[in-house]
Amino acid sequence: MGVNKKLHFFQSIHFKIALVFALLLLITFQIVGAVFVQRLKSDNIKSFKQRVELSTYIDNSLISSLNSTNTTEANKKIKKVFEDINNENISEVQVVDAKGTIRGDSDVNTHSLVGQKTTDTEIKQVIYNGRTFTKTTYDKSDNNRYYISITPLLSASGNTNTVVGAVYVKSNMETVYDSINSVVVIFATASLIATAIGLALAIVISRAITRPIDEMKKQTTRIARGDYSGQVHIYGTDELGQLAQAVNNLSVRVEEAQETSEAERRRLDSVLSHMSDGVIATDRRGNITIINEMASDDLNVNADEIIGKSILDVLDIRSQYTLRELLENQDEIILDFSDVEHEQVLNAYFSLIQRESGFISGLVCVLHDVTEQQKIDRERRLFVSNVSHELRTPLTSMRSYIEALNDGAWKDPKVAPAFLQVTQNETDRMIKMINELLSLSRMDSGRVQLELELVNLNELFNYILNRFDMIIDKDNSDNQKENEKNYTIKRDFTKRDLWVEIDTDKFIQVIDNIMNNAIKYSPDGSVITCRLLETHNHVILSITDQGLGIPKKDLGHVFDRFFRVDKARSRAQGGTGLGLAISKEVIEMHNGKIWVDSIEGKGSTFYISLPYEEYEEDAWDEA
């Protein structure tokens, strides 16, 4: 629910209506004033230009003087003409003959220029082309605007007119602009006064209009707070009166609906909050209207973001089902949201939301997480299948040999010992596998305790590898049996002693498993590289072979129980498929990690990372 903030006068609709009216009035005055002033200015300037024009009589006198051959006498006549000019707006009059010589000037300050050539290019241009030139200019020396008119003086000669000179007239226009400015000030003052009066009247009128609206606003605010007791006063039967009546009716209806919905909401919230399963409710179009927290967690979505979205999209079942199919057949649906990082399987149960009339207003979907249950069932089935298969193979083999012995093969001194040896080997393999299964079972139940001791890992790793070197040396001394392989172990250890707390027996078992696999799957004469190095807070062991490698698709499963990359070859070489699974459990019990990198056809590298904390020499001394 929003907070009802108190509005200032300048934020109210009263002021906004009045302001709009006043602005419209002001804009109207501005437009009318601009047109009026512009027209007034144009007329005044036109009238001013007419007033400052020299009469035809003066022009003729000047032309006559310029045509005279007696220059001195002519200049006196021109001066006399200037003295007769009685126009207070004209500031200066200057006459220039056709040769550009100044013949007269009404300004006493510039009499010295008479007889000199004019330097005014505009006067020269008028004499040259015989056209009148006018302009308005501003004089910064006295801050006045002047109107300048240069008119050619033409003398009739036959059928043509000859330019005999030009008259330069400079007139002060300040009187024109002063009168215009006075009119502008009067008009602006009148506009502001009229706008202020209009604003006041508009405020008064807007208050009368907005008073019912203000009361309706207060009533709706009370409704929003849950108070339905108030009523809006109805001032008339116009549109505002009808709106006020509608607000009063709305208040009653909202109160009734609020009581009903509040009771339903409390009941629904109570049910949803106590459910351990996810619940999603939709409208009749399948768009989500309600989702509880458990469903949001199961689907890994934000509840606010999926409200209004289709349940088919949220559950990602649009390609398998339509909304009509869900409405008509509410079967259980298995939803698998598993990916590479995590596994998640949900059971979705659907039911209809129906009114008493039978109208279907939506769906309810209940989500039950069965991930762990399915994982346990799948692992149990896989385990039973693998154990059955692994035990059936040696038992079948033993049965065949025992039947052969029973049928008389025991009498053959050459065949009987071989058959008994195979039976013994298969029995040993089953016993080994059962022991490994028991060992894994104890690890799974947490009944295995590590016997930790501080060990120099360099020496222990080297000791284990020396045992495999001795096997090679023994085989070589015995001229190497036919099925034994020849291999070389290369060591790449850090020179620094690394002391780590481990269970020595179990760690030796892990290295033995990895080394045996490296020897089994490497070709004859290959090199097995063993490394030991220190990183920040960890020691890393690695064993690299030159064997067949592991396909990329199988890398994530090599530590699974009973998993074999080449099942036939592994079983022929006596593998149980449990060695790497046990190795992983042992390393993880040491809070370490084990992983593998491999390139198919080039070999594999198994890595073991163990936590490492450097021991200070002082600690050894104290011990």
N, C-alpha and C positions, 0 to 999 in steps of 0.2 A: 504494500500500500504506500502510495506516494505521500510526501509531506506537503501539507497545504501551506504555502508561503504567502504571507501578506503582501499584496501588491501596493506599490507606491502610486501616487496620483499620476505620475508621468508614465507608468506602465499600464494604466487602466485603459479600458476600451473607451471610457468617457473622453479622456484626453486624446486618444488616437483619432476618434471621429472628429473632434473639434480641430485637431491639428491638420487632418486631411482637408477639412473644409477651408481652414485658414490658408493652407498652402495653395489650394486651388484658386482662392480669391487673390492671393499674392501673385501667383503665376499669371493670372488674367490681367492684373494691373500692370505687371512687368511687360507683358506682350503688348498691351494697348499703349503703355507709356513709351516703349521702344519705337513703335510705329509712329506715334504722335510726335515724339521728339525728333525722330529722323526727318519726318515731313516738315516740321517746323524749322529745323536746321537748314534743310534744302531750300525752303522758301526764303528764309532770311538771307542766306548766302546769295541767292539769285537776285534778291532785291538790292543787296549791298553792291553787287557787281554792276547793276544798272545805275546805281547812284554815283559810282566812282568813274564811270565812263566819261571821257571828254566829249564835249558837244561838237557837232559838225562845224560850228563856227570856228572853234579853236583849231580844229584839224586843218581847216582851210587856211587860216591865218598862218599856221606853222608851215604848210606846204608852200604858200606864197613867199614866205621868208626864205625857205630853203632854195627856191627857184631864183631868188635875187642874186645878181652878180656882185653886189656890194655886201660883202660878208659882215663888215662892221655894222652897217645899218641894219642888216637882217638880224644879227644877234641882239641888237637893242630891241627890235620888234618882238623877238622871241621872249626876251626878258620881260617886256611889257605884257605879253600874253600871260606869262606865269603869274605876274602880279595881279592880273584880273581874275585868276582862278580862285573862287571862293568856295572851297569844299573841305570841311574840317576832317573828313576821312582820308583825304589824300595827303600822304606824308612827303612824297617826293615825285617830281616830274622832270624827266630828262629827254632832250631832243638830240638825236644823232643823225648826221646827213648820210647820204648814200656811200660816202667814202669811209664811214666809220668814225668821223670826227665829231666830238661832242660840241654842239652848238649852243646849248643852253641847259641850265639846271636850276630848279626852284629852291634847292637846299643851299642856304648861304654858306654852309660849311664846305661845300664841294664846288664853289665858283671857280676855284683854281684849275679845275679839270677842263673848263671850257677851252676849246681849241686843241685839245689833246685827243689822241686816238683812244677809242673805248677798248677796254680789255674784256668786256662781257661777251662771252661766246654766244650767249642766247640772243643778244641784240644783233650780233653779226649774222646769226643764222636767219633771223627774221628779215634783215635787209637782203640776205642772199636769196631766200625762197619766197619772200613777199607774203608770208602767212603769219597771222596773229598767234602769239604765244602767251599762255597764262599759266600761273602756278601759285600754290599756297606754300609759304615757307615759315619757319620758326626762327626767330632771332634770339639767340641765347644771351646776347648782351643786355637786352631790356626785357626778355621773357615775354615778347609779344609775337602774335601771328600776323603775317602780312600777306596780302593778295597782290601779286605782281602781274601786270598786263603790259605786253610789248606789242604795239600795233604798227604795221607798216604805213608810211605816208605815201600815197599814190598820186601821181600827177598825170592828168589826161594828156596824151600826145597823139593826136589823130584818133585811130581806132584802138589804140593800146594804152595801157596804164603803165607808167614808169615809176619804180620805187625811187623816191627822192630822199628817203630817210625813214626813221622810226622814232616813235615816242614811247618812252619807258615811264610807266605809272606804278608807284608803290603806295598801297593803301593799308592802313591799320585795321585789322578785323576784330580786335578785342571787344569792341562794342557789340558785335554780333554774338560772340560766344558768351559774353557776360549776360546778355538777355536770355540766351538759350539755357545757360546754367541756372538762372533764376527760375525759369519755368520748370526745369528738372527738379530742383529742390522743392518747389511748391508741390509738384506732382508726387514725388517720393514721400513727402510728409503726409500728404492726403492719403496715399496708398497704405502707409503704415498705420495711420489712425483707423482707416476703414478695416484693415486686416485685424487689428486688435479688437475693434468692436465686433467684427464677425466671429473671432475666436471666442469671445465671451458669450455671445449668443449661441454659438454652436455647443459650448460646454453645457449651457443651461438646457438646450434641447436634447443633447445626447444623454444627459442624466435622466431625463424623463423616459427616453427610449430604453436605456440599459438597466434601469432599476429592476424591472421584472427579471431580466437576465441574471442580475446579481443575486436575486433571491433564489432563482433556480440553481445557480452555482453553489450557494450555501447548502441548499437541500441535497444536491447530489454529493456534496462533500460529506454531509452527515450520513448519507446512505453508504458511502464508501467506508466510513468508520463503523458501520453496523447500527446506526441510530435511524430508525424508520418512523419516528414519532412525529416529526415536523411535517408541515404542509406549506405549499407555496401559495401566496396570496394572488388571486386572479383579479387583474385590474380591468379587464374588458373581454370582448368576444373576438378580438382580432387574432392574428397569427400567434402573437406572444401569449395571449390568453389561452389559446388552444394548446400551445406548448407547455404552459404551466399546468394545465389540467392533465396532460399526458405524463408529466413528471410526477404528479401526485399519484396517478394510477400505477406508474412504474414502481414507486416506493412500496406500495402494498404488495405488488406481485413479487418484487425482489425479496421482501421479507419472508413471504411464504416459501419461495424457492430456496432461499438461503437456509432456512430451518431444515428443510428436507435434505438438501445436499450436504449440509454439515453433519447430519446424523449418518448418512451413507458414507461420507468421507471418513469419519471416525471409525466406523466399522471396517471399512476397506483397509485403512492404514493399520489397524490392529492385526488384521489377518495377514497382510503382506509382511509386516515387520517381524512376525513370529514364524514365518516360513523359512525352511532351510533350502528350499528350491527356488530357482528363478521363475518369475511370473511376468508375462507380457500380455497386455490387453490391447485390442484394436477396435476401431470403429467398423462399420459394415463394409467399408471400402478397403479394409486391411491395413489402414494407417495406424501406427502405434499411438496410443493415448496414455497408457500407464506402463511403467517398467520399474520393478523393484531393484534394490541394490545388488541382490544376489545375481539377478539376470545380467545386470551391467557388468559385473565382475566375470561371469561366465563367458560373455560375448566380447569382453575387453573393449567396451564402448562407453562413451559419455552419455548418460541418460538424457541430458538436456538437448544434445545434438541429434538424437535419433527420434525424438518425439515428432510425430507427423510423417515419418518415413514408412514405406511399405514393409510389412513383416517379411515378405518374400525376399526383399533385398537385404534386410538386416540378418536373416538366417541363411542367406545365400542359397535359396532353394527355388529361385524363379525358373531355372532351366528344367527342374524336375516336376514342379507342381504349379498349378494355378490356384488362385484364391477360391474359385468355385469348387475345386477338388478338395481343398481343406474344409470348406463349409459342408460339403456333402458327405465326406468320408473322413472322420476324425481318427485316423489310425496313428499309431506310434511311429515316429520318424527318428532315425539315427542321424545325428549331425556330427560330422567329423571335421573339426577345425585344427587338426594336427598339422604341424609344419616341421621344418628341419630342427628348429630350436626346442620346441616342446610339443607334447602330445595332449590332445584334448578331445574327448568324445562326449556328446550330450544326447540324452533321450528327450525328445520333444513330444508332449502329449497335448492334443488340441481338444477344446470343447467350445460349444456355441454359447453366446450370450443372447438369450431370447426373452421377449416380453410375453405377458400372458396371452396376448393375441396370436403369438407364434411368430411375430416379426423378428427377424434376426438382426440384431443391432451391433454385432461384433463377434470377435473370437477371443478366447483365453488360451494362452500357450504356457504350459508348465515345463521348465527345463530341469532335468536331473542329470548331474554330472556322474557318468559311469566310466570315466577315464581309468581310474585305478582298478576298478573291478574288471574291466576288459583286459587291462594290462596283466593283471594277476592270472586271469583265465588263459590268456594267450601264452604267457610264460609257462604256466602249469602244463598246458597241452604240448608246447614245444619241448619242455623238459622231459615229459613222459615219452614223447615220440623219439627224442634223441637217445635217451637212456635205453629204451626198448630196442632201437636200431643198433646201438653200439654193443649191447649185450647179445642180441640175436646173432650178429655176424660171427663172433668167436664161438658161440655155443653151437651154431650150425656147423662150423668147421670142425669143432671137437667131435660133434655127433657123427660126422661123416668118417673121421679117422677111427673113432671107437667102433663104429659098425664094421669098418673094414677089418680092424683087429679081431673083432668078435666073429667075423666070418672066416677066420683062419689066417689072417695076415700076421698074427702074433707068432706063428710058427716060422715065418721067414726071417732068418737072422739079419738080413740086410734091410728089409722094409720096416720091420717092427720098431727098431730103435728110432728111425726117422719119424715114424708116425707118433711115437711117444714124445719125441722132442717137440713136434709141432703142437701136440696137446698141452704139453707143459708151458710152451711159449704163450699160447692163447690164454691159459689159466693165469699166468703171471700178468698178462695185459689186462684181464678183467679185474684181478685183484688191485692192480695199480689204478685203474679207472675208478673203482669203488672207493679206494682210499682218497683219491683226489676229490670225488664227490662228497665224501664225508668231511674232508678238509674245507671245501667250499661251503658246505652246510653249516659248519661251526663258525666260519667267518660271517656268513649271513646272519646268524643268530647272535653274533657278538660274544661268543664263548671262547674266542682265541685271544690270548694275552701275549703281547710282545715282550720278549726278554731283551730289553735294550741294554747296550753297552757302548762305551765310547771306543770307536775303532778308527784306525788310520786307513781311510778308504783307498789310498794309493796302494798300500801293501796288500789289503784284502783283495782288491780287484786283480792285482798282479798274481797273487797266490792262486786265485781261481783259474786264471788264464794259463798259469804254469802247469796245472793239471792236464789241460787240453794239449799243451806242448808235449807232455810226457807220453800221452797216448800216441802221438805221431812218432815220437822217438822209439817207443816200444814196438809199434807196427813196423818201423823201418828195420829194427834189430831182428824182427821175426820174418824179414823179407816181405812184409806187407801182405796181408790176406787179400784175396781176390776182390772182395766187396768193400774193403776199406778205402777211404779217400785220403788223398794227400792234400794238405792245406797249410797255409802260413798265417800266423797271427802277428799283426803289426800293432805296436803299442804307441800311443801318442798321449802321454800323460803330462799334466802340469808338474813342475819340479817342486812345487810347494806342497807340504804335507797337509791333507784335508782330514780333520777329525770330525766324525759324524756319529751320532747316536743311532744305532740300528740293531735289529735282531739278526745276528750274523747268520744263523742257520737258514732262516727264511730268505735273507738277501742272496745267499749262495744258491738257493733253489731257483730264485728268479733269474740270476745270471746263467745258471746251467740250462734253464729252459730256452733262453734266447740264443745261447751259444749252440746248443744242440740243433735248434731250428736252422741257424745260419749254416752249420756244417751239412745238415741234411739236404738243404735246397740249393747249395752252392756246387758248381762243377768241380771236378778233380783239378787240383793245382791252383785253386783260387786263393785270394788273400782276404782275410777277415780283419778289418781295421777296428781297433778298440780305442776310444778316446775318453779322457777324464779332464775336465776343466772346471774352473770356478767362475761364477757370475755373482751379481749382487744378491747376497742372501741365499744363494742356491749353488749346489754342485750338479753338474750335468755329466752323465755317462752316456756313451753311444756305442753301438755295435753295428758295423756296416758290413754286409756280405755282398757277394757278386753273383747272387743266385738269379732265379727266374723273376723275382719281383712280385708285387701284388697289384692286381688290377685296381684302377681308381675307384670303381664301384664297390670294391670289397674292403677298402681301407677302414671304413667306419665300423666294420664288423669283426676285425681280426681278434678282438679281445672278448667276443661273445663266446658263450659256452658251447662246445661241440662244433664251432665254426671251423671249416677247413676251406682254403682256397682251392686246392686240388684234392678232393676227397679220396679218390682212388689211390693216388700216390702217397697221401698221408697215412692212410690205413695200412698200406703195404709196408710202410716204414715204421709202423708200430705206434703211430700217434693216437692220442685219445681226444684231441680237440679241447682239452681243459687246461693245458699248461699256461697259455697266455692269459686265460681268465683268472687263474690262481695268481699269476704274476701281477696282474692289475690290482687284485684285491690286496695283496701284500704291500705293494707300493703305496696304495691309498691309505692303508693302515699306518704307514709312516708319514702321512700328510704330504706325500709326493705325487708326482704325475708320471705316466708312462704313455708314450705315443709312438707312431711310426710314420715315416715318409718312405715312399717307394716309387721307382720308375720301372714299369713293366719291361722285363727283358734285360735290365741292367743291375738290379739288386735292390735291397731294402736297408733302411737304417732305423734301429729301435733306439729311442731316447728314454732316459730315466732322469728325472729331476727330483732332488731331495733338498729339504730345507737345511740351511747351513748357517751356523753362528760361529764366528771366529773366536777361538779361546785365547785369552791373553796369557803371556808367559808367567805373569804373577800368579794367576790362578793355579797353574801347574805347580809352582813353587810352594804355594800354601798347602796344596793337596799332598 
